Amino acid sequence: MQPRINVAIKAARAAAEYIVHSQEKLLFDKEQGKSSAEVYAAVCSGAERSIVYNLEKAYPADTITTRLQGSVQTGEEGEWIIDAIQGQHLFTRGLAGHVITISYVVAGKVEHALVLNPHTRDEFYASKGRGAYLNNSRIRSSSARALEGTTLAAQFPATDRTSTYLEGQLAVLSDVAQQGARVVMQDAPALMLANVAAGRLDGAWGIKLQEWEMQAPLFIAKEAGALIAAFDGSPSLEKGDVLCAAPRLFKMLLPVLNKHLN
């Protein structure tokens, strides 16, 4: 395991303990009159500080950027990008399914990435050119050849950014269901993409994702052998629309998404 990944995992584990403990107090905080957004911001900020503490101590020459606090340390080497709680809605409902993501970027390219699920303790990670791992075991994307019997993942388009895609998303679900696939809905894009890397899911697609939502898991998925592209087949993901799937399944899903969502 590369030193930076090792440090990132230790930092994320400490934050995970804090998040799980804090989530147990959510109901009490809500009863005291705090809104879901206030509770999320407080816990997420605390988790960010926990991760930053470990990273800045180990790598004082690196830049560190977090989702809520922005830039908290400026350095001359690489940059750590941290999202302490991705899957805000599930977190504030007291449910599992949210994750911690950490990326390490040098000259605009990801060198290391981590996705950690605080509740299951699953740790997905990868370093450039060294493959992808889940809990210290090497992982590869699935070998699915057809949609029948596969398990896919997608978002339910209920946010302001995605609501206009509802009709198209339902059409995609109809198409793949008729070909024998099952689809699960996940609130944290990073979790569904990481599960594609591990072969637990055969494919997944995201609509209007932010760079910080997909940066770490897509790097892990690439290292695991998955194929990735926009809905029109372009390698550019600037619009935030992305398909990530097992190589042989990728060619079957892409035309469906291009037809209904592009």
ChimeraX commands (.cxc) that place a marker at each C-alpha (Angstrom):
marker #1 position 0.00,0.00,0.00 radius 0.5
marker #1 position 1.30,3.44,-0.95 radius 0.5
marker #1 position 2.14,5.76,2.00 radius 0.5
marker #1 position -0.37,8.44,1.01 radius 0.5
marker #1 position -3.20,5.91,0.72 radius 0.5
marker #1 position -2.24,4.48,4.09 radius 0.5
marker #1 position -2.42,7.91,5.72 radius 0.5
marker #1 position -5.71,8.71,3.94 radius 0.5
marker #1 position -7.27,5.47,5.19 radius 0.5
marker #1 position -6.24,6.17,8.78 radius 0.5
marker #1 position -7.63,9.70,8.51 radius 0.5
marker #1 position -10.91,8.49,6.99 radius 0.5
marker #1 position -11.31,5.77,9.63 radius 0.5
marker #1 position -11.09,8.35,12.40 radius 0.5
marker #1 position -13.67,10.53,10.63 radius 0.5
marker #1 position -15.93,7.50,10.09 radius 0.5
marker #1 position -16.01,6.81,13.83 radius 0.5
marker #1 position -16.97,10.41,14.46 radius 0.5
marker #1 position -19.70,10.35,11.78 radius 0.5
marker #1 position -21.31,7.13,12.98 radius 0.5
marker #1 position -21.29,8.33,16.59 radius 0.5
marker #1 position -22.75,11.70,15.57 radius 0.5
marker #1 position -25.44,10.12,13.41 radius 0.5
marker #1 position -26.74,8.27,16.45 radius 0.5
marker #1 position -27.52,11.68,17.98 radius 0.5
marker #1 position -29.40,12.98,14.93 radius 0.5
marker #1 position -32.88,12.39,16.33 radius 0.5
marker #1 position -32.00,14.20,19.56 radius 0.5
marker #1 position -30.56,17.17,17.64 radius 0.5
marker #1 position -33.69,17.41,15.50 radius 0.5
marker #1 position -35.87,17.28,18.61 radius 0.5
marker #1 position -33.88,20.24,19.95 radius 0.5
marker #1 position -34.98,22.27,16.92 radius 0.5
marker #1 position -31.98,21.91,14.64 radius 0.5
marker #1 position -32.71,21.52,10.93 radius 0.5
marker #1 position -31.32,18.61,8.89 radius 0.5
marker #1 position -29.06,21.04,7.03 radius 0.5
marker #1 position -27.65,22.43,10.30 radius 0.5
marker #1 position -26.96,18.95,11.66 radius 0.5
marker #1 position -25.30,17.88,8.41 radius 0.5
marker #1 position -23.10,20.98,8.29 radius 0.5
marker #1 position -21.97,20.54,11.89 radius 0.5
marker #1 position -21.11,16.85,11.56 radius 0.5
marker #1 position -19.54,17.20,8.12 radius 0.5
marker #1 position -17.35,20.07,9.30 radius 0.5
marker #1 position -16.22,18.03,12.29 radius 0.5
marker #1 position -15.38,15.06,10.07 radius 0.5
marker #1 position -13.46,17.33,7.69 radius 0.5
marker #1 position -11.39,18.71,10.56 radius 0.5
marker #1 position -10.56,15.18,11.69 radius 0.5
marker #1 position -9.31,14.22,8.22 radius 0.5
marker #1 position -7.42,17.49,7.75 radius 0.5
marker #1 position -5.66,17.08,11.08 radius 0.5
marker #1 position -4.18,13.75,10.01 radius 0.5
marker #1 position -3.27,14.86,6.48 radius 0.5
marker #1 position -1.65,18.17,7.36 radius 0.5
marker #1 position 0.43,16.51,10.06 radius 0.5
marker #1 position 1.76,13.91,7.59 radius 0.5
marker #1 position 2.02,16.16,4.53 radius 0.5
marker #1 position 2.55,19.84,5.43 radius 0.5
marker #1 position 3.69,20.66,1.88 radius 0.5
marker #1 position 0.39,19.55,0.27 radius 0.5
marker #1 position -2.68,21.64,-0.46 radius 0.5
marker #1 position -5.84,20.46,1.31 radius 0.5
marker #1 position -9.33,21.33,0.07 radius 0.5
marker #1 position -12.60,20.25,1.67 radius 0.5
marker #1 position -16.16,20.44,0.37 radius 0.5
marker #1 position -17.52,22.72,3.11 radius 0.5
marker #1 position -14.48,24.68,4.29 radius 0.5
marker #1 position -12.73,25.09,0.96 radius 0.5
marker #1 position -8.95,25.46,1.01 radius 0.5
marker #1 position -7.60,24.85,4.51 radius 0.5
marker #1 position -3.92,24.43,3.68 radius 0.5
marker #1 position -1.84,25.67,0.76 radius 0.5
marker #1 position 1.25,23.81,-0.37 radius 0.5
marker #1 position 3.56,23.37,-3.32 radius 0.5
marker #1 position 3.09,19.66,-3.95 radius 0.5
marker #1 position -0.17,17.79,-4.64 radius 0.5
marker #1 position -3.71,18.55,-3.50 radius 0.5
marker #1 position -6.00,16.53,-1.25 radius 0.5
marker #1 position -9.70,16.88,-2.09 radius 0.5
marker #1 position -12.07,15.76,0.67 radius 0.5
marker #1 position -15.80,15.11,0.77 radius 0.5
marker #1 position -16.54,13.90,4.30 radius 0.5
marker #1 position -20.22,13.00,3.85 radius 0.5
marker #1 position -21.40,12.28,0.32 radius 0.5
marker #1 position -25.03,11.18,0.51 radius 0.5
marker #1 position -26.33,14.03,2.64 radius 0.5
marker #1 position -30.01,13.07,2.37 radius 0.5
marker #1 position -29.53,9.53,3.67 radius 0.5
marker #1 position -27.23,10.75,6.42 radius 0.5
marker #1 position -29.77,13.24,7.73 radius 0.5
marker #1 position -32.45,10.52,7.72 radius 0.5
marker #1 position -30.27,8.32,9.92 radius 0.5
marker #1 position -29.68,5.81,7.12 radius 0.5
marker #1 position -26.53,4.14,5.79 radius 0.5
marker #1 position -25.37,4.67,2.22 radius 0.5
marker #1 position -23.25,7.79,2.62 radius 0.5
marker #1 position -19.47,7.71,2.12 radius 0.5
marker #1 position -16.21,9.58,2.68 radius 0.5
marker #1 position -14.17,10.32,-0.45 radius 0.5
marker #1 position -10.57,11.50,-0.63 radius 0.5
marker #1 position -8.55,12.17,-3.78 radius 0.5
marker #1 position -4.90,13.15,-4.16 radius 0.5
marker #1 position -4.27,15.17,-7.32 radius 0.5
marker #1 position -0.96,16.16,-8.91 radius 0.5
marker #1 position -0.89,18.51,-11.92 radius 0.5
marker #1 position -4.60,17.95,-12.49 radius 0.5
marker #1 position -4.35,14.15,-12.48 radius 0.5
marker #1 position -5.55,11.84,-9.70 radius 0.5
marker #1 position -2.71,9.78,-8.22 radius 0.5
marker #1 position -4.52,8.18,-5.28 radius 0.5
marker #1 position -8.19,7.82,-4.32 radius 0.5
marker #1 position -10.24,6.43,-1.45 radius 0.5
marker #1 position -13.96,5.80,-0.89 radius 0.5
marker #1 position -14.88,4.63,2.62 radius 0.5
marker #1 position -18.31,3.59,3.86 radius 0.5
marker #1 position -18.53,4.47,7.59 radius 0.5
marker #1 position -21.24,1.90,8.34 radius 0.5
marker #1 position -20.00,-1.18,6.47 radius 0.5
marker #1 position -16.31,-0.23,6.92 radius 0.5
marker #1 position -15.74,-1.02,3.23 radius 0.5
marker #1 position -12.58,0.72,2.00 radius 0.5
marker #1 position -12.23,1.10,-1.77 radius 0.5
marker #1 position -8.88,2.56,-2.83 radius 0.5
marker #1 position -6.43,2.77,-5.70 radius 0.5
marker #1 position -3.08,4.26,-6.66 radius 0.5
marker #1 position -2.10,5.11,-10.20 radius 0.5
marker #1 position -0.91,2.05,-12.11 radius 0.5
marker #1 position -1.23,-0.26,-9.11 radius 0.5
marker #1 position -4.79,-1.52,-9.49 radius 0.5
marker #1 position -7.81,-1.12,-7.24 radius 0.5
marker #1 position -8.55,-2.70,-3.89 radius 0.5
marker #1 position -11.41,-3.32,-1.49 radius 0.5
marker #1 position -10.39,-4.06,2.09 radius 0.5
marker #1 position -6.88,-5.11,1.00 radius 0.5
marker #1 position -8.13,-7.49,-1.72 radius 0.5
marker #1 position -7.59,-6.73,-5.42 radius 0.5
marker #1 position -10.82,-5.99,-7.29 radius 0.5
marker #1 position -11.90,-6.03,-10.93 radius 0.5
marker #1 position -15.07,-4.92,-12.67 radius 0.5
marker #1 position -17.54,-7.64,-13.57 radius 0.5
marker #1 position -17.41,-9.86,-16.64 radius 0.5
marker #1 position -21.10,-9.43,-17.53 radius 0.5
marker #1 position -21.76,-9.96,-21.25 radius 0.5
marker #1 position -25.49,-9.17,-21.43 radius 0.5
marker #1 position -28.07,-7.17,-19.48 radius 0.5
marker #1 position -30.03,-10.22,-18.39 radius 0.5
marker #1 position -29.33,-10.99,-14.76 radius 0.5
marker #1 position -27.20,-7.91,-14.16 radius 0.5
marker #1 position -27.50,-5.43,-11.31 radius 0.5
marker #1 position -27.13,-1.76,-12.20 radius 0.5
marker #1 position -27.33,1.48,-10.22 radius 0.5
marker #1 position -28.61,4.99,-10.86 radius 0.5
marker #1 position -29.86,8.09,-9.08 radius 0.5
marker #1 position -33.51,8.88,-8.58 radius 0.5
marker #1 position -33.81,12.26,-10.38 radius 0.5
marker #1 position -35.48,14.23,-7.61 radius 0.5
marker #1 position -33.10,17.18,-7.14 radius 0.5
marker #1 position -33.29,20.54,-8.89 radius 0.5
marker #1 position -30.34,19.54,-11.09 radius 0.5
marker #1 position -31.80,16.22,-12.21 radius 0.5
marker #1 position -35.60,16.58,-12.10 radius 0.5
marker #1 position -35.84,17.42,-15.82 radius 0.5
marker #1 position -34.38,13.98,-16.56 radius 0.5
marker #1 position -37.19,12.08,-14.84 radius 0.5
marker #1 position -38.97,10.98,-18.01 radius 0.5
marker #1 position -35.73,9.89,-19.66 radius 0.5
marker #1 position -34.55,8.05,-16.56 radius 0.5
marker #1 position -37.81,6.12,-16.33 radius 0.5
marker #1 position -37.48,5.20,-20.02 radius 0.5
marker #1 position -33.97,3.84,-19.38 radius 0.5
marker #1 position -35.25,1.78,-16.46 radius 0.5
marker #1 position -38.01,0.39,-18.64 radius 0.5
marker #1 position -35.56,-0.55,-21.41 radius 0.5
marker #1 position -33.08,-2.36,-19.16 radius 0.5
marker #1 position -35.85,-4.06,-17.17 radius 0.5
marker #1 position -37.25,-5.55,-20.36 radius 0.5
marker #1 position -33.81,-7.03,-20.98 radius 0.5
marker #1 position -33.69,-8.68,-17.57 radius 0.5
marker #1 position -31.62,-6.21,-15.54 radius 0.5
marker #1 position -32.30,-4.95,-12.03 radius 0.5
marker #1 position -31.56,-1.38,-10.95 radius 0.5
marker #1 position -30.93,-0.05,-7.46 radius 0.5
marker #1 position -31.14,3.64,-6.59 radius 0.5
marker #1 position -28.29,5.15,-4.56 radius 0.5
marker #1 position -27.99,8.61,-3.04 radius 0.5
marker #1 position -24.18,8.77,-3.08 radius 0.5
marker #1 position -22.76,8.55,-6.63 radius 0.5
marker #1 position -19.34,7.60,-5.26 radius 0.5
marker #1 position -20.75,4.48,-3.60 radius 0.5
marker #1 position -22.43,3.14,-6.71 radius 0.5
marker #1 position -19.37,3.83,-8.87 radius 0.5
marker #1 position -17.04,2.19,-6.35 radius 0.5
marker #1 position -19.30,-0.86,-6.31 radius 0.5
marker #1 position -18.93,-1.11,-10.09 radius 0.5
marker #1 position -15.17,-1.19,-9.56 radius 0.5
marker #1 position -15.60,-4.07,-7.12 radius 0.5
marker #1 position -17.85,-6.04,-9.46 radius 0.5
marker #1 position -20.73,-5.87,-7.00 radius 0.5
marker #1 position -22.59,-3.83,-9.59 radius 0.5
marker #1 position -22.24,-4.46,-13.31 radius 0.5
marker #1 position -22.77,-0.83,-14.29 radius 0.5
marker #1 position -23.97,2.56,-13.07 radius 0.5
marker #1 position -24.73,5.97,-14.48 radius 0.5
marker #1 position -24.92,9.43,-12.95 radius 0.5
marker #1 position -26.66,12.60,-14.10 radius 0.5
marker #1 position -25.19,16.08,-13.64 radius 0.5
marker #1 position -22.59,14.94,-11.13 radius 0.5
marker #1 position -20.14,17.43,-9.65 radius 0.5
marker #1 position -16.43,16.72,-10.13 radius 0.5
marker #1 position -15.92,16.04,-6.42 radius 0.5
marker #1 position -18.74,13.46,-6.49 radius 0.5
marker #1 position -17.15,11.29,-9.16 radius 0.5
marker #1 position -13.41,12.06,-9.07 radius 0.5
marker #1 position -12.30,9.43,-6.53 radius 0.5
marker #1 position -14.64,6.56,-7.50 radius 0.5
marker #1 position -14.04,6.91,-11.23 radius 0.5
marker #1 position -10.29,6.71,-10.68 radius 0.5
marker #1 position -10.80,3.53,-8.67 radius 0.5
marker #1 position -13.13,2.12,-11.34 radius 0.5
marker #1 position -10.59,2.79,-14.09 radius 0.5
marker #1 position -7.90,1.01,-12.12 radius 0.5
marker #1 position -10.34,-1.90,-11.75 radius 0.5
marker #1 position -10.84,-2.17,-15.50 radius 0.5
marker #1 position -14.25,-0.51,-15.91 radius 0.5
marker #1 position -15.01,1.66,-18.93 radius 0.5
marker #1 position -16.17,5.26,-18.48 radius 0.5
marker #1 position -17.66,7.86,-20.82 radius 0.5
marker #1 position -20.32,10.53,-21.18 radius 0.5
marker #1 position -23.71,9.44,-22.53 radius 0.5
marker #1 position -22.64,10.35,-26.07 radius 0.5
marker #1 position -19.52,8.20,-25.78 radius 0.5
marker #1 position -17.18,11.16,-25.28 radius 0.5
marker #1 position -14.34,10.84,-22.75 radius 0.5
marker #1 position -15.10,14.38,-21.57 radius 0.5
marker #1 position -17.20,14.39,-18.39 radius 0.5
marker #1 position -17.52,18.16,-18.01 radius 0.5
marker #1 position -21.33,18.01,-18.13 radius 0.5
marker #1 position -21.37,15.53,-15.25 radius 0.5
marker #1 position -23.23,12.80,-17.16 radius 0.5
marker #1 position -21.30,9.55,-16.86 radius 0.5
marker #1 position -21.65,5.84,-17.56 radius 0.5
marker #1 position -19.33,3.44,-15.73 radius 0.5
marker #1 position -19.69,-0.23,-16.57 radius 0.5
marker #1 position -18.05,-3.59,-17.12 radius 0.5
marker #1 position -16.28,-3.53,-20.53 radius 0.5
marker #1 position -18.61,-5.95,-22.34 radius 0.5
marker #1 position -21.75,-4.38,-20.87 radius 0.5
marker #1 position -20.64,-0.84,-21.62 radius 0.5
marker #1 position -21.46,-1.10,-25.35 radius 0.5
marker #1 position -24.98,-2.29,-24.55 radius 0.5
marker #1 position -25.80,0.43,-22.03 radius 0.5
marker #1 position -24.33,3.40,-23.88 radius 0.5
marker #1 position -26.91,3.49,-26.74 radius 0.5
marker #1 position -29.77,3.27,-24.23 radius 0.5
marker #1 position -28.49,6.23,-22.22 radius 0.5
marker #1 position -27.66,8.20,-25.35 radius 0.5
marker #1 position -31.19,7.67,-26.63 radius 0.5
marker #1 position -33.06,8.71,-23.50 radius 0.5
marker #1 position -30.74,10.98,-21.46 radius 0.5
marker #1 position -28.22,12.68,-23.75 radius 0.5
marker link #1:1,2 radius 0.2
marker link #1:2,3 radius 0.2
marker link #1:3,4 radius 0.2
marker link #1:4,5 radius 0.2
marker link #1:5,6 radius 0.2
marker link #1:6,7 radius 0.2
marker link #1:7,8 radius 0.2
marker link #1:8,9 radius 0.2
marker link #1:9,10 radius 0.2
marker link #1:10,11 radius 0.2
marker link #1:11,12 radius 0.2
marker link #1:12,13 radius 0.2
marker link #1:13,14 radius 0.2
marker link #1:14,15 radius 0.2
marker link #1:15,16 radius 0.2
marker link #1:16,17 radius 0.2
marker link #1:17,18 radius 0.2
marker link #1:18,19 radius 0.2
marker link #1:19,20 radius 0.2
marker link #1:20,21 radius 0.2
marker link #1:21,22 radius 0.2
marker link #1:22,23 radius 0.2
marker link #1:23,24 radius 0.2
marker link #1:24,25 radius 0.2
marker link #1:25,26 radius 0.2
marker link #1:26,27 radius 0.2
marker link #1:27,28 radius 0.2
marker link #1:28,29 radius 0.2
marker link #1:29,30 radius 0.2
marker link #1:30,31 radius 0.2
marker link #1:31,32 radius 0.2
marker link #1:32,33 radius 0.2
marker link #1:33,34 radius 0.2
marker link #1:34,35 radius 0.2
marker link #1:35,36 radius 0.2
marker link #1:36,37 radius 0.2
marker link #1:37,38 radius 0.2
marker link #1:38,39 radius 0.2
marker link #1:39,40 radius 0.2
marker link #1:40,41 radius 0.2
marker link #1:41,42 radius 0.2
marker link #1:42,43 radius 0.2
marker link #1:43,44 radius 0.2
marker link #1:44,45 radius 0.2
marker link #1:45,46 radius 0.2
marker link #1:46,47 radius 0.2
marker link #1:47,48 radius 0.2
marker link #1:48,49 radius 0.2
marker link #1:49,50 radius 0.2
marker link #1:50,51 radius 0.2
marker link #1:51,52 radius 0.2
marker link #1:52,53 radius 0.2
marker link #1:53,54 radius 0.2
marker link #1:54,55 radius 0.2
marker link #1:55,56 radius 0.2
marker link #1:56,57 radius 0.2
marker link #1:57,58 radius 0.2
marker link #1:58,59 radius 0.2
marker link #1:59,60 radius 0.2
marker link #1:60,61 radius 0.2
marker link #1:61,62 radius 0.2
marker link #1:62,63 radius 0.2
marker link #1:63,64 radius 0.2
marker link #1:64,65 radius 0.2
marker link #1:65,66 radius 0.2
marker link #1:66,67 radius 0.2
marker link #1:67,68 radius 0.2
marker link #1:68,69 radius 0.2
marker link #1:69,70 radius 0.2
marker link #1:70,71 radius 0.2
marker link #1:71,72 radius 0.2
marker link #1:72,73 radius 0.2
marker link #1:73,74 radius 0.2
marker link #1:74,75 radius 0.2
marker link #1:75,76 radius 0.2
marker link #1:76,77 radius 0.2
marker link #1:77,78 radius 0.2
marker link #1:78,79 radius 0.2
marker link #1:79,80 radius 0.2
marker link #1:80,81 radius 0.2
marker link #1:81,82 radius 0.2
marker link #1:82,83 radius 0.2
marker link #1:83,84 radius 0.2
marker link #1:84,85 radius 0.2
marker link #1:85,86 radius 0.2
marker link #1:86,87 radius 0.2
marker link #1:87,88 radius 0.2
marker link #1:88,89 radius 0.2
marker link #1:89,90 radius 0.2
marker link #1:90,91 radius 0.2
marker link #1:91,92 radius 0.2
marker link #1:92,93 radius 0.2
marker link #1:93,94 radius 0.2
marker link #1:94,95 radius 0.2
marker link #1:95,96 radius 0.2
marker link #1:96,97 radius 0.2
marker link #1:97,98 radius 0.2
marker link #1:98,99 radius 0.2
marker link #1:99,100 radius 0.2
marker link #1:100,101 radius 0.2
marker link #1:101,102 radius 0.2
marker link #1:102,103 radius 0.2
marker link #1:103,104 radius 0.2
marker link #1:104,105 radius 0.2
marker link #1:105,106 radius 0.2
marker link #1:106,107 radius 0.2
marker link #1:107,108 radius 0.2
marker link #1:108,109 radius 0.2
marker link #1:109,110 radius 0.2
marker link #1:110,111 radius 0.2
marker link #1:111,112 radius 0.2
marker link #1:112,113 radius 0.2
marker link #1:113,114 radius 0.2
marker link #1:114,115 radius 0.2
marker link #1:115,116 radius 0.2
marker link #1:116,117 radius 0.2
marker link #1:117,118 radius 0.2
marker link #1:118,119 radius 0.2
marker link #1:119,120 radius 0.2
marker link #1:120,121 radius 0.2
marker link #1:121,122 radius 0.2
marker link #1:122,123 radius 0.2
marker link #1:123,124 radius 0.2
marker link #1:124,125 radius 0.2
marker link #1:125,126 radius 0.2
marker link #1:126,127 radius 0.2
marker link #1:127,128 radius 0.2
marker link #1:128,129 radius 0.2
marker link #1:129,130 radius 0.2
marker link #1:130,131 radius 0.2
marker link #1:131,132 radius 0.2
marker link #1:132,133 radius 0.2
marker link #1:133,134 radius 0.2
marker link #1:134,135 radius 0.2
marker link #1:135,136 radius 0.2
marker link #1:136,137 radius 0.2
marker link #1:137,138 radius 0.2
marker link #1:138,139 radius 0.2
marker link #1:139,140 radius 0.2
marker link #1:140,141 radius 0.2
marker link #1:141,142 radius 0.2
marker link #1:142,143 radius 0.2
marker link #1:143,144 radius 0.2
marker link #1:144,145 radius 0.2
marker link #1:145,146 radius 0.2
marker link #1:146,147 radius 0.2
marker link #1:147,148 radius 0.2
marker link #1:148,149 radius 0.2
marker link #1:149,150 radius 0.2
marker link #1:150,151 radius 0.2
marker link #1:151,152 radius 0.2
marker link #1:152,153 radius 0.2
marker link #1:153,154 radius 0.2
marker link #1:154,155 radius 0.2
marker link #1:155,156 radius 0.2
marker link #1:156,157 radius 0.2
marker link #1:157,158 radius 0.2
marker link #1:158,159 radius 0.2
marker link #1:159,160 radius 0.2
marker link #1:160,161 radius 0.2
marker link #1:161,162 radius 0.2
marker link #1:162,163 radius 0.2
marker link #1:163,164 radius 0.2
marker link #1:164,165 radius 0.2
marker link #1:165,166 radius 0.2
marker link #1:166,167 radius 0.2
marker link #1:167,168 radius 0.2
marker link #1:168,169 radius 0.2
marker link #1:169,170 radius 0.2
marker link #1:170,171 radius 0.2
marker link #1:171,172 radius 0.2
marker link #1:172,173 radius 0.2
marker link #1:173,174 radius 0.2
marker link #1:174,175 radius 0.2
marker link #1:175,176 radius 0.2
marker link #1:176,177 radius 0.2
marker link #1:177,178 radius 0.2
marker link #1:178,179 radius 0.2
marker link #1:179,180 radius 0.2
marker link #1:180,181 radius 0.2
marker link #1:181,182 radius 0.2
marker link #1:182,183 radius 0.2
marker link #1:183,184 radius 0.2
marker link #1:184,185 radius 0.2
marker link #1:185,186 radius 0.2
marker link #1:186,187 radius 0.2
marker link #1:187,188 radius 0.2
marker link #1:188,189 radius 0.2
marker link #1:189,190 radius 0.2
marker link #1:190,191 radius 0.2
marker link #1:191,192 radius 0.2
marker link #1:192,193 radius 0.2
marker link #1:193,194 radius 0.2
marker link #1:194,195 radius 0.2
marker link #1:195,196 radius 0.2
marker link #1:196,197 radius 0.2
marker link #1:197,198 radius 0.2
marker link #1:198,199 radius 0.2
marker link #1:199,200 radius 0.2
marker link #1:200,201 radius 0.2
marker link #1:201,202 radius 0.2
marker link #1:202,203 radius 0.2
marker link #1:203,204 radius 0.2
marker link #1:204,205 radius 0.2
marker link #1:205,206 radius 0.2
marker link #1:206,207 radius 0.2
marker link #1:207,208 radius 0.2
marker link #1:208,209 radius 0.2
marker link #1:209,210 radius 0.2
marker link #1:210,211 radius 0.2
marker link #1:211,212 radius 0.2
marker link #1:212,213 radius 0.2
marker link #1:213,214 radius 0.2
marker link #1:214,215 radius 0.2
marker link #1:215,216 radius 0.2
marker link #1:216,217 radius 0.2
marker link #1:217,218 radius 0.2
marker link #1:218,219 radius 0.2
marker link #1:219,220 radius 0.2
marker link #1:220,221 radius 0.2
marker link #1:221,222 radius 0.2
marker link #1:222,223 radius 0.2
marker link #1:223,224 radius 0.2
marker link #1:224,225 radius 0.2
marker link #1:225,226 radius 0.2
marker link #1:226,227 radius 0.2
marker link #1:227,228 radius 0.2
marker link #1:228,229 radius 0.2
marker link #1:229,230 radius 0.2
marker link #1:230,231 radius 0.2
marker link #1:231,232 radius 0.2
marker link #1:232,233 radius 0.2
marker link #1:233,234 radius 0.2
marker link #1:234,235 radius 0.2
marker link #1:235,236 radius 0.2
marker link #1:236,237 radius 0.2
marker link #1:237,238 radius 0.2
marker link #1:238,239 radius 0.2
marker link #1:239,240 radius 0.2
marker link #1:240,241 radius 0.2
marker link #1:241,242 radius 0.2
marker link #1:242,243 radius 0.2
marker link #1:243,244 radius 0.2
marker link #1:244,245 radius 0.2
marker link #1:245,246 radius 0.2
marker link #1:246,247 radius 0.2
marker link #1:247,248 radius 0.2
marker link #1:248,249 radius 0.2
marker link #1:249,250 radius 0.2
marker link #1:250,251 radius 0.2
marker link #1:251,252 radius 0.2
marker link #1:252,253 radius 0.2
marker link #1:253,254 radius 0.2
marker link #1:254,255 radius 0.2
marker link #1:255,256 radius 0.2
marker link #1:256,257 radius 0.2
marker link #1:257,258 radius 0.2
marker link #1:258,259 radius 0.2
marker link #1:259,260 radius 0.2
marker link #1:260,261 radius 0.2
marker link #1:261,262 radius 0.2
view
